[in-house]
Amino acid sequence: MIREDVRNIAIIAHVDHGKTTLVDELLKQSGVFRENQEVAERVMDSNDIERERGITILSKNTAVTYKDTKINIIDTPGHADFGGEVERVLKMVNGVVLVVDAFEGAMPQTRFVLQKALELQLPVIVCINKIDRPEARPLEVIDEVLELFIELDANEEQLDCPFVFASAKQGFATLDLDKQTTDMKDLFDTIVDYIPAPQGDPDADTQVLISTIDYNEYVGRIGVGKIDNGTLKINQDVALVNHHEPDKMEKVKIPKLYEFDGLNKVEVKEATVGSIVAIAGITDLHIGDTLCSLDNPVAIPFQKISEPTISMHFMVNDSPLAGQEGKFVTSRHLRDRLFRELNTDVSLRVEETESTDSFKVSGRGELHLSVLIENMRREGYEFAVSKAEVIYKEDERGKKLEPMEICYIDVPEEFAGTIIQRLSDRKGELQGMAPTNGGYTRLEFSIPSRGLIGYRGQFMTDTKGNGIMNTVFDGYGPYKGDVQYRKQGSLIAFEAGEAITYGLFNAQERGTLFIGPGEKVYAGMIVGQTGKAEDIEVNVCKTKHLSNTRTSSSDEALRLVPKKVLSLEQSLEYIDTDELLEITPESLRIRKKILDPTMRKRAQRNK
């Protein structure tokens, strides 16, 4: 049976090419919202961090109705750290809409997501977005996209894909650049005409592959997946199996069943072939599980989720200022919260260590872990984290392997030399160099993942904010040797107390300060950065001794240079292997692992 009344699509693209804005517009024009309803921009980005940073972190399901066809749409993340999300959701759909920026053209992540779609033999609609930009070059971008298709060995059918030109912001799409339109009708029609309808046998044994997990405080785990065969009813007894775990076999009941309608989940009694459904109330449901009939339990094959490449230690905060600002501070709080995150984030790994106060957390990249840290901070958690480290492996001969990345960099020509120098120091190898439009040069490097840790801030400084850097994971390669991360030392507070202008004035001659007057400090806390390679201890709590003789200069006001305020990402980039970042809902403090100066020197000597 072919379900002509349903289409299942995913919207895929490089970061910031306009996927979420496009979904917004499709929702608006399909009549999901009332005439007078106030709608926030990027309505699909429901998480606070997503809204602030303007990036999608979790894939979201929605559905619109166009004429008589229900179109299930999945909005996917574009950032490389969340590539695991994209891989999984493509299993649920019958075709994809590839969004490409009319100015930037095909970018590294465009290549990654398109490759995944072509491997699964999915039909592709190319949507050239942002054609209203003054510097847009849609015709050149078409050629770039077709070249990319050829590079990725697309077949004849895939090469013959339709191109739609759109401006998601202005709310129109057209098949012909010379023909002006005022709505998204052309894109809707292309989706209905070009994307195949889901097929399956409604009378066969039930098969549903769970591709995403959502979590809700009230109903617990919610599994989202597409019905491949058969029908699914409320209270039906089904078998829970997994392709990668042949021994797994559980009998479960379907307590609640939902379908998507606009931004809401609607409860239904039953659903049939081709429907994307959400199932709530099964506690032991994981990504990659198949729900199937008890008579014929056959698991649907599912690709393994990409392994994490970077790890950090999350530990209980034991600084002198611990427990003053956070709501959740104990190891039990920390443990429960980290293991709860595993309910929804499948690319994350949490391991217990020898110490009960410390947990090893592994993820796909720095951004992946920093989003988790930021979420925990907002929820009122207080803890400390170590520097991000890459996860090494060994080959069959016992040789050390490390994760490698392909790094694409677009910079103005005058900065290319500096960037090549910087990345060579970090064990990067230049693979290609070519001029691109607007006086920019594209550099391609093969570089170990650890070479990129802590580099983004430096990169922005080196390119005066004009560079664009994108990375794609490139498997494991032989260990490239040691990398020196930070050439400058730290300014370390000598004693506990409150920072005073006089003490800070004397300290600022030694380097850049991270704190201002009136802030609490403790011995071993890092208060700034020096220009030299070694650490310097400074007394920022020092007061001026008053004498009964007045000098001509004594009444002059002390002028402080404004302090350098580090964001969470910058702090994570800054810390070295012997330092920790203390995170509370209100403050970020960098400190040495060993606070006592004598013990610290002893530990360095014994290295």
TORKEPA-230023 format. One record per residue (C-alpha): x, y, z. Coordinates in Angstrom, 2 decimals. Example, Ala and Ser with C-alpha at 12.3 -4.5 7.8 and 13.67 -1.06 7.14 Angstrom:
2
PT       c1       c2       c3
PT    12.30    -4.50     7.80
PT    13.67    -1.06     7.14
***
This chain:
607
PT       c1       c2       c3
PT     0.00     0.00     0.00
PT     1.15     3.50    -0.83
PT    -0.07     6.29     1.48
PT    -0.61     9.15    -0.94
PT    -1.95    11.40     1.82
PT     1.39    11.49     3.72
PT     4.90    12.80     2.97
PT     7.84    12.49     5.39
PT    10.73    14.92     4.88
PT    13.79    16.16     6.78
PT    15.26    19.61     6.31
PT    19.06    19.40     6.24
PT    21.75    22.07     5.78
PT    24.95    23.63     7.04
PT    24.68    25.68    10.22
PT    22.96    29.06     9.74
PT    21.63    28.49     6.22
PT    18.02    29.04     7.32
PT    16.45    25.62     8.04
PT    14.46    26.65    11.11
PT    13.26    29.91     9.52
PT    12.05    27.89     6.50
PT    10.09    25.51     8.76
PT     8.55    28.58    10.47
PT     7.30    29.84     7.16
PT     5.90    26.45     6.08
PT     4.00    26.29     9.39
PT     2.62    29.82     8.98
PT     1.50    29.34     5.40
PT    -0.18    26.01     6.01
PT    -2.53    27.66     8.49
PT    -1.13    26.08    11.70
PT    -1.40    29.41    13.53
PT    -4.52    31.55    13.96
PT    -4.75    34.82    12.04
PT    -4.05    36.97    15.07
PT    -1.74    34.59    16.92
PT     1.59    36.00    18.03
PT     4.36    33.73    16.80
PT     7.96    33.93    17.96
PT    10.74    33.81    15.35
PT    12.32    30.36    14.93
PT     9.41    28.80    16.78
PT    10.96    25.32    16.47
PT    13.99    26.27    18.59
PT    12.27    25.72    21.88
PT    15.31    25.54    24.15
PT    16.63    28.86    25.65
PT    20.19    28.19    24.50
PT    18.96    27.42    20.98
PT    17.17    30.74    20.88
PT    20.12    32.75    22.23
PT    22.78    31.23    20.02
PT    20.59    30.92    16.98
PT    21.47    27.25    16.46
PT    19.37    24.09    16.51
PT    20.68    21.46    18.93
PT    17.93    18.83    18.97
PT    15.97    17.66    15.94
PT    12.25    18.56    16.19
PT     9.18    17.01    14.62
PT     6.28    18.94    13.25
PT     3.55    18.37    10.68
PT     1.59    20.61     8.29
PT    -1.35    19.91     6.03
PT    -1.17    21.16     2.42
PT    -4.36    20.58     0.36
PT    -5.14    17.00     1.40
PT    -1.58    15.86     2.14
PT    -0.08    15.69     5.59
PT     3.63    16.62     5.46
PT     5.69    15.45     8.45
PT     8.72    17.73     8.72
PT    11.83    17.15    10.83
PT    14.05    20.18    11.49
PT    17.62    18.96    12.02
PT    20.71    20.58    13.60
PT    23.37    21.94    11.24
PT    26.35    21.99    13.58
PT    28.93    19.20    13.22
PT    28.81    18.32    16.96
PT    25.19    17.29    16.57
PT    25.70    15.31    13.36
PT    24.58    12.14    15.19
PT    21.07    13.63    15.38
PT    20.95    14.05    11.59
PT    22.10    10.49    10.85
PT    19.30     9.02    12.92
PT    16.35    11.04    11.78
PT    17.06    10.37     8.10
PT    15.87     6.82     8.78
PT    12.35     8.17     9.37
PT    11.89    10.08     6.13
PT    11.35     9.36     2.43
PT    13.19    12.42     1.12
PT    15.08    15.56     2.16
PT    15.07    19.28     1.44
PT    18.69    20.46     1.25
PT    18.86    24.17     2.13
PT    21.86    26.08     0.74
PT    22.69    29.75     1.33
PT    22.59    31.70    -1.94
PT    25.76    33.57    -0.99
PT    27.88    31.05     0.96
PT    27.06    28.10    -1.31
PT    27.98    24.51    -0.44
PT    29.81    24.35     2.93
PT    31.49    21.42     4.75
PT    28.43    20.42     6.73
PT    26.32    20.62     3.54
PT    28.60    17.92     2.20
PT    28.28    15.77     5.36
PT    24.45    15.85     5.51
PT    24.06    15.39     1.76
PT    26.39    12.37     1.83
PT    24.24    10.76     4.54
PT    21.07    11.37     2.50
PT    22.58     9.97    -0.73
PT    23.88     6.87     1.09
PT    20.32     6.11     2.18
PT    19.16     6.62    -1.48
PT    16.84     9.45    -0.47
PT    15.52    11.84    -3.15
PT    16.78    15.42    -2.63
PT    15.05    18.77    -3.28
PT    17.63    21.58    -3.33
PT    16.31    24.83    -1.87
PT    18.57    27.83    -2.59
PT    17.68    30.12     0.32
PT    18.31    33.83     1.01
PT    18.04    34.89    -2.65
PT    16.91    38.31    -1.38
PT    20.45    39.02    -0.07
PT    22.13    41.77    -2.09
PT    25.26    39.65    -2.66
PT    23.32    36.45    -3.54
PT    24.68    34.39    -6.46
PT    22.06    31.63    -6.98
PT    23.24    30.50   -10.44
PT    26.82    29.90    -9.29
PT    25.54    28.07    -6.21
PT    23.54    25.67    -8.43
PT    26.80    24.68   -10.18
PT    28.54    24.23    -6.79
PT    25.75    21.97    -5.53
PT    25.75    19.86    -8.71
PT    29.55    19.49    -8.47
PT    29.06    18.28    -4.90
PT    26.49    15.72    -6.07
PT    28.94    14.40    -8.68
PT    31.76    14.25    -6.10
PT    29.55    12.19    -3.79
PT    28.72     9.71    -6.59
PT    25.04    10.58    -6.89
PT    23.09     8.48    -9.40
PT    21.24     9.85   -12.46
PT    17.96    10.12   -10.60
PT    19.50    12.08    -7.74
PT    21.32    14.40   -10.15
PT    18.01    15.22   -11.79
PT    16.72    16.85    -8.60
PT    14.48    19.94    -8.61
PT    15.88    23.34    -7.57
PT    13.65    25.76    -5.66
PT    14.68    29.38    -5.01
PT    13.42    30.87    -1.77
PT    13.67    33.54     0.84
PT    12.44    32.01     4.08
PT    12.58    35.39     5.76
PT    10.37    37.07     3.12
PT     8.17    33.99     2.91
PT     8.29    33.08    -0.80
PT     9.60    30.23    -2.96
PT     9.76    30.00    -6.77
PT    10.87    27.47    -9.36
PT    11.89    30.21   -11.76
PT    14.25    33.02   -10.73
PT    12.63    35.47   -13.14
PT     9.14    34.78   -11.78
PT     8.24    36.60    -8.55
PT     5.95    34.83    -6.08
PT     4.51    35.81    -2.72
PT     4.13    32.42    -1.01
PT     5.67    28.97    -0.50
PT     3.25    27.23    -2.88
PT     6.01    26.15    -5.32
PT     7.98    24.45    -2.53
PT     4.87    22.69    -1.18
PT     3.97    21.44    -4.68
PT     7.54    20.23    -5.29
PT     7.51    18.28    -2.00
PT     4.17    16.61    -2.82
PT     5.16    15.84    -6.44
PT     8.78    14.80    -5.99
PT     9.07    13.11    -2.59
PT     7.71     9.56    -2.76
PT     4.81     8.59    -0.51
PT     5.65     6.07     2.26
PT     5.01     2.42     1.36
PT     4.29    -0.60     3.50
PT     1.82    -3.35     4.20
PT    -0.85    -2.34     6.74
PT    -1.87    -5.98     7.22
PT     1.68    -7.24     7.84
PT     3.28    -7.66    11.24
PT     3.92    -4.35    13.04
PT     7.41    -2.76    12.77
PT     8.33     0.65    14.23
PT    11.96     1.81    14.46
PT    12.58     4.31    17.28
PT    14.86     7.06    15.88
PT    14.59     9.83    18.50
PT    13.92     9.95    22.21
PT    12.19    12.84    23.92
PT    11.79    13.16    27.67
PT     9.02    14.66    29.70
PT     8.81    14.97    33.50
PT     5.20    13.75    33.51
PT     5.18    10.80    31.12
PT     8.91     9.88    31.14
PT    10.53     8.66    27.92
PT     8.80     9.34    24.61
PT    10.01     7.33    21.60
PT     9.54     8.85    18.11
PT     9.66     6.66    15.02
PT     8.03     5.79    11.70
PT     5.68     2.84    11.24
PT     7.33     0.76     8.49
PT     4.74    -2.04     8.41
PT     1.43    -2.94    10.03
PT    -0.61    -0.78    12.38
PT    -0.08     0.32    15.94
PT    -2.97     0.55    18.44
PT    -3.30     1.68    22.03
PT    -2.96    -1.20    24.57
PT    -1.49    -3.45    21.86
PT     1.09    -5.99    23.11
PT     4.35    -5.68    21.17
PT     7.89    -7.07    21.37
PT    10.81    -4.70    22.02
PT    13.93    -5.85    20.10
PT    17.22    -4.32    18.89
PT    19.29    -5.14    15.79
PT    22.62    -4.66    17.63
PT    21.52    -6.60    20.74
PT    20.20    -9.97    19.52
PT    19.42   -11.13    23.09
PT    17.11    -8.20    23.83
PT    13.48    -9.25    23.78
PT    10.83    -7.70    26.00
PT     7.04    -7.82    25.92
PT     5.55    -4.32    26.37
PT     2.17    -2.62    26.02
PT     1.54     0.64    24.10
PT     0.02     2.96    26.78
PT    -0.16     6.23    24.82
PT     0.13     6.98    21.11
PT     0.49    10.42    19.50
PT     0.79    11.88    16.00
PT     2.18    15.30    15.19
PT    -0.04    18.18    14.14
PT     1.63    21.58    13.81
PT     3.61    22.11    17.00
PT     1.40    19.80    19.07
PT     1.24    16.09    19.73
PT    -2.31    14.78    19.22
PT    -3.42    11.60    20.96
PT    -4.67     8.91    18.53
PT    -6.19     5.45    19.01
PT    -4.24     3.85    16.17
PT    -1.79     4.72    13.42
PT    -0.82     2.91    10.24
PT     2.02     2.59     7.68
PT     4.00     5.76     6.94
PT     2.86     7.72    10.01
PT     5.47     9.26    12.28
PT     4.30     8.55    15.83
PT     5.37     9.32    19.39
PT     4.96     6.53    21.98
PT     4.91     7.42    25.67
PT     4.93     5.28    28.76
PT     7.52     2.56    27.91
PT    10.33     2.97    30.43
PT    13.03     0.89    28.78
PT    12.83     2.43    25.29
PT    16.12     3.39    23.55
PT    17.16     4.77    20.17
PT    17.57     1.95    17.65
PT    14.93    -0.28    19.30
PT    12.23    -1.81    17.11
PT     8.67    -2.33    18.33
PT     7.21    -5.29    16.46
PT     4.49    -7.92    16.71
PT     4.96   -10.77    19.17
PT     4.41   -13.45    16.50
PT     7.21   -12.23    14.25
PT     9.79   -10.14    16.15
PT    12.14    -8.86    13.41
PT    14.41    -5.90    14.28
PT    15.01    -3.19    11.66
PT    18.77    -2.65    10.98
PT    20.06     0.61    12.35
PT    23.43     2.30    12.06
PT    25.38     2.55    15.25
PT    25.53     5.97    16.85
PT    28.85     7.76    16.33
PT    31.30     7.34    19.16
PT    32.19    10.34    21.34
PT    35.63    11.87    20.66
PT    36.14    14.32    23.55
PT    35.86    13.86    27.31
PT    35.84    16.06    30.42
PT    35.73    15.38    34.11
PT    32.72    16.83    35.96
PT    33.43    16.99    39.68
PT    32.04    18.33    42.90
PT    33.19    21.89    43.56
PT    35.65    21.88    46.47
PT    36.93    25.48    46.29
PT    36.88    27.78    49.37
PT    33.82    29.53    47.88
PT    31.90    26.30    47.21
PT    28.21    25.97    48.00
PT    27.47    29.70    48.24
PT    25.71    30.26    44.92
PT    24.40    26.92    43.69
PT    21.24    25.03    44.61
PT    22.53    21.50    43.75
PT    26.08    20.93    44.96
PT    26.54    17.32    46.09
PT    27.91    14.37    44.11
PT    24.46    12.69    44.25
PT    22.85    15.73    42.60
PT    25.56    15.77    39.94
PT    25.28    12.04    39.28
PT    21.47    12.06    38.95
PT    21.57    15.02    36.57
PT    24.24    13.55    34.29
PT    22.54    10.16    34.07
PT    19.21    11.91    33.38
PT    20.81    13.62    30.37
PT    21.45    10.16    28.87
PT    17.65     9.76    28.50
PT    17.62    12.16    25.59
PT    21.22    12.56    24.39
PT    22.46     9.37    22.81
PT    25.84    10.71    21.69
PT    26.78    11.35    25.34
PT    28.60     8.90    27.64
PT    28.83     9.19    31.44
PT    31.24     6.96    33.36
PT    31.88     6.74    37.08
PT    35.54     7.10    38.15
PT    37.52     5.82    41.14
PT    36.51     8.95    43.02
PT    32.83     9.22    43.99
PT    33.01    12.99    43.48
PT    34.09    12.89    39.84
PT    32.44    11.64    36.59
PT    33.95    11.25    33.15
PT    31.60    12.74    30.54
PT    32.31    12.14    26.83
PT    30.65    13.88    23.87
PT    31.05    14.72    20.17
PT    32.86    18.05    20.57
PT    33.44    21.12    22.71
PT    30.12    22.69    21.76
PT    28.23    19.51    22.65
PT    29.68    19.52    26.19
PT    29.47    23.30    26.69
PT    25.71    23.22    25.92
PT    25.27    20.57    28.65
PT    27.32    22.67    31.11
PT    25.28    25.80    30.32
PT    21.99    23.93    30.78
PT    23.12    22.56    34.17
PT    24.31    25.97    35.27
PT    20.92    27.52    34.53
PT    19.17    24.79    36.46
PT    21.10    25.81    39.60
PT    23.95    23.25    39.61
PT    27.37    24.09    40.98
PT    30.37    21.97    39.95
PT    33.87    22.08    38.43
PT    35.13    20.75    35.07
PT    38.59    19.86    33.80
PT    40.12    20.67    30.41
PT    38.61    18.80    27.48
PT    40.72    15.82    26.38
PT    40.40    13.66    23.31
PT    39.62     9.96    23.59
PT    42.50     7.83    22.29
PT    42.27     4.31    20.88
PT    44.80     1.59    20.04
PT    45.05    -0.35    16.77
PT    45.66    -4.11    16.60
PT    49.44    -3.54    16.82
PT    49.06    -1.50    20.01
PT    49.83     1.83    18.26
PT    48.15     4.92    19.71
PT    45.38     6.43    17.53
PT    43.63     9.76    17.96
PT    40.51    11.38    16.43
PT    41.18    13.45    13.31
PT    39.16    16.26    11.76
PT    38.99    17.83     8.34
PT    39.01    21.55     8.98
PT    37.80    24.01     6.33
PT    38.72    27.63     6.82
PT    37.55    30.65     4.80
PT    39.67    33.74     5.54
PT    40.61    37.01     3.82
PT    43.85    36.50     1.85
PT    46.03    38.61     4.19
PT    45.40    36.26     7.15
PT    46.03    32.97     5.33
PT    49.75    32.86     6.29
PT    49.03    33.39    10.01
PT    46.41    30.63    10.04
PT    48.69    28.13     8.26
PT    51.42    28.88    10.82
PT    49.03    28.50    13.79
PT    47.53    25.22    12.66
PT    50.92    23.76    11.68
PT    52.03    24.39    15.30
PT    48.97    22.39    16.35
PT    49.96    19.44    14.11
PT    47.64    20.42    11.26
PT    48.58    19.46     7.67
PT    47.51    21.71     4.80
PT    45.61    19.61     2.22
PT    44.46    22.27    -0.21
PT    44.25    26.01    -0.79
PT    42.07    27.84    -3.30
PT    40.72    31.39    -3.78
PT    36.95    31.83    -3.29
PT    34.72    34.83    -3.93
PT    35.16    38.24    -2.40
PT    38.94    38.10    -1.82
PT    38.70    35.09     0.50
PT    40.91    32.00     0.50
PT    39.66    28.53     1.42
PT    42.16    26.38     3.33
PT    41.65    22.69     3.98
PT    43.55    20.98     6.83
PT    43.76    17.51     8.27
PT    44.26    18.09    11.99
PT    43.99    16.09    15.24
PT    40.85    16.99    17.27
PT    43.03    18.03    20.21
PT    44.80    20.56    17.98
PT    41.50    22.43    17.70
PT    40.73    22.43    21.44
PT    40.93    25.99    22.64
PT    41.66    27.42    19.18
PT    38.37    29.15    18.21
PT    39.01    32.24    20.37
PT    42.53    32.61    19.02
PT    41.18    32.13    15.48
PT    38.75    35.02    15.86
PT    41.61    37.26    17.06
PT    43.92    36.16    14.22
PT    41.31    36.89    11.53
PT    39.87    40.02    13.23
PT    36.50    38.27    13.34
PT    36.35    37.76     9.55
PT    37.21    34.05     9.36
PT    34.80    31.11     9.10
PT    35.91    27.72    10.45
PT    34.09    24.43     9.95
PT    35.14    20.96    10.95
PT    33.99    17.46    10.06
PT    35.07    14.33    11.96
PT    37.38    12.17     9.86
PT    37.86     8.94    11.83
PT    40.95     7.92    13.81
PT    44.56     8.31    12.65
PT    48.08     7.72    14.10
PT    49.10     9.90    17.07
PT    50.81    13.08    15.81
PT    52.96    13.98    18.86
PT    52.55    16.52    21.67
PT    50.81    19.86    21.19
PT    51.53    22.90    23.31
PT    48.18    24.54    24.01
PT    48.86    27.79    25.75
PT    52.02    29.79    25.60
PT    51.08    32.35    28.31
PT    51.07    31.70    32.03
PT    48.42    32.67    34.57
PT    48.25    35.32    37.28
PT    47.40    33.47    40.48
PT    45.91    35.04    43.60
PT    48.23    34.78    46.57
PT    45.68    34.96    49.40
PT    41.97    34.85    50.06
PT    39.91    37.99    50.46
PT    38.33    40.71    48.35
PT    40.08    42.25    45.34
PT    41.07    45.88    46.01
PT    41.81    48.58    43.44
PT    45.34    49.17    44.80
PT    46.27    45.49    44.55
PT    44.72    45.18    41.09
PT    46.54    48.31    39.90
PT    49.88    46.72    40.76
PT    48.85    43.37    39.24
PT    47.68    44.79    35.91
PT    51.26    45.68    34.98
PT    51.96    41.96    34.90
PT    49.22    41.00    32.44
PT    45.48    41.05    31.58
PT    43.05    40.84    34.54
PT    39.89    38.69    34.59
PT    38.48    40.23    37.79
PT    37.53    43.70    39.03
PT    37.52    45.37    42.46
PT    35.18    43.97    45.09
PT    35.23    40.38    43.73
PT    35.93    37.52    46.12
PT    39.17    35.61    45.50
PT    41.01    32.73    47.17
PT    44.59    31.44    47.12
PT    45.19    29.43    43.93
PT    42.44    31.18    41.95
PT    43.46    32.54    38.54
PT    42.80    36.26    38.30
PT    44.41    37.02    34.94
PT    46.81    36.08    32.16
PT    50.52    37.05    31.93
PT    52.49    37.78    28.83
PT    55.21    35.33    29.91
PT    55.27    31.54    29.78
PT    55.42    30.90    33.55
PT    52.75    31.53    36.19
PT    53.08    34.55    38.50
PT    51.56    34.90    41.97
PT    50.06    38.32    42.73
PT    48.41    39.84    45.77
PT    45.21    41.50    44.55
PT    43.92    42.02    48.11
PT    46.84    44.33    48.99
PT    45.85    47.65    50.56
PT    47.84    50.87    50.58
PT    49.46    51.68    53.89
PT    48.57    55.14    55.03
PT    51.39    57.40    56.25
PT    51.19    60.84    57.86
PT    53.27    62.46    55.15
PT    51.56    63.51    51.97
PT    53.25    63.37    48.61
PT    52.20    65.14    45.47
PT    51.16    61.88    43.82
PT    49.27    60.34    46.71
PT    45.96    61.86    45.82
PT    46.00    60.79    42.21
PT    43.24    58.30    41.38
PT    44.32    54.79    40.37
PT    43.12    53.94    36.89
PT    42.31    50.31    36.14
PT    42.24    48.83    32.67
PT    38.77    47.23    32.08
PT    38.83    43.53    32.98
PT    38.57    40.83    30.32
PT    35.29    39.00    30.85
PT    35.50    35.38    29.66
PT    32.39    33.56    28.44
PT    31.85    29.86    29.21
PT    33.41    28.78    25.88
PT    36.37    31.11    26.32
PT    36.96    29.85    29.86
PT    36.84    26.21    28.68
PT    39.32    27.11    25.95
PT    41.60    28.99    28.33
PT    42.11    26.38    31.07
PT    45.18    24.19    30.92
PT    45.61    20.58    32.03
PT    46.55    21.57    35.63
PT    43.54    23.92    36.01
PT    39.81    23.62    36.62
PT    36.84    25.76    35.77
PT    34.51    26.35    38.70
PT    30.91    26.77    37.46
PT    28.09    28.22    39.53
PT    24.75    29.74    38.45
PT    26.24    33.20    38.98
PT    30.00    32.96    38.42
PT    32.72    31.32    36.36
PT    36.05    31.06    38.18
PT    39.27    29.55    36.87
PT    41.54    27.95    39.48
PT    44.54    25.66    39.81
PT    43.74    22.01    40.61
PT    46.15    22.23    43.56
PT    45.45    25.46    45.45
PT    48.39    25.35    47.87
PT    51.47    26.96    46.19
PT    54.05    24.69    47.90
PT    52.13    21.50    46.98
PT    51.69    22.81    43.45
PT    55.43    23.38    42.93
PT    56.13    19.95    44.39
PT    53.70    18.30    41.98
PT    55.31    20.08    39.00
PT    58.74    18.92    40.10
PT    57.57    15.32    40.36
PT    56.13    15.27    36.84
***
